Amino acid sequence: MRNEFTAIIEQDGEWYIAYCPEIPGANGQGKTKDEARENLTEAIALILEDRREDGLRDVTPDAIRETLTEERSC
């Protein structure tokens, strides 16, 4: 599955601060833009994993579960 998110990266002194406006709470920082982007990517993955687990916690065992994937062509 391919997901796209916006990374906003700003310099604050010697640090770069990154955040994703589509996912509240997703942010990262680093001494370089690449490091800040990498930390943001990890934060997004952790938040989405946590939301998936939380969302599925109360699903009854007899519910039908299907996996949806997004396919795009360029």
C-alpha positions as CSV (number, residue, x, y, z in Angstrom):
1,M,0.0,0.0,0.0
2,R,1.3,3.5,-0.8
3,N,0.4,6.4,1.4
4,E,1.5,10.0,0.9
5,F,1.8,12.6,3.6
6,T,3.1,16.1,3.8
7,A,6.3,16.8,5.7
8,I,6.8,20.4,6.8
9,I,10.4,21.0,7.8
10,E,11.6,24.2,9.4
11,Q,15.0,25.2,10.8
12,D,15.1,26.3,14.4
13,G,18.6,27.4,15.3
14,E,20.9,24.4,14.8
15,W,17.9,21.9,14.6
16,Y,15.4,21.0,12.0
17,I,11.9,20.4,13.2
18,A,9.4,18.4,11.0
19,Y,5.7,17.8,11.3
20,C,2.9,16.3,9.3
21,P,-0.3,18.4,9.2
22,E,-2.4,15.4,8.2
23,I,-1.5,13.4,11.3
24,P,-1.8,15.4,14.5
25,G,1.0,14.6,16.9
26,A,3.4,13.3,14.2
27,N,6.6,15.3,14.5
28,G,10.4,14.8,14.4
29,Q,13.6,16.7,14.8
30,G,17.2,16.3,13.8
31,K,20.5,18.1,13.2
32,T,19.9,17.7,9.5
33,K,16.8,17.8,7.2
34,D,17.2,14.1,6.4
35,E,17.4,13.2,10.1
36,A,14.3,15.2,10.9
37,R,12.4,13.7,7.9
38,E,13.5,10.1,9.0
39,N,12.3,10.8,12.6
40,L,9.0,12.1,11.3
41,T,8.5,9.0,9.1
42,E,9.1,6.8,12.1
43,A,6.6,8.8,14.2
44,I,3.9,8.5,11.4
45,A,4.4,4.8,11.3
46,L,4.1,4.4,15.1
47,I,1.0,6.6,15.2
48,L,-0.8,4.7,12.4
49,E,0.2,1.3,14.0
50,D,-1.2,2.5,17.3
51,R,-4.4,3.8,15.8
52,R,-4.9,0.5,13.9
53,E,-4.5,-1.6,17.1
54,D,-6.8,0.8,19.0
55,G,-9.4,0.7,16.3
56,L,-9.5,-3.1,16.1
57,R,-9.5,-3.7,19.9
58,D,-13.3,-3.8,20.2
59,V,-14.1,-5.6,17.0
60,T,-16.1,-8.7,17.6
61,P,-14.6,-12.1,16.6
62,D,-17.4,-12.8,14.1
63,A,-17.0,-9.5,12.2
64,I,-15.8,-9.7,8.7
65,R,-12.3,-8.2,8.2
66,E,-10.9,-7.3,4.9
67,T,-7.7,-5.6,3.9
68,L,-8.0,-2.6,1.5
69,T,-5.1,-1.5,-0.6
70,E,-4.7,1.6,-2.7
71,E,-3.3,1.3,-6.2
72,R,-2.2,4.2,-8.2
73,S,-0.7,4.5,-11.6
74,C,1.6,7.3,-12.6
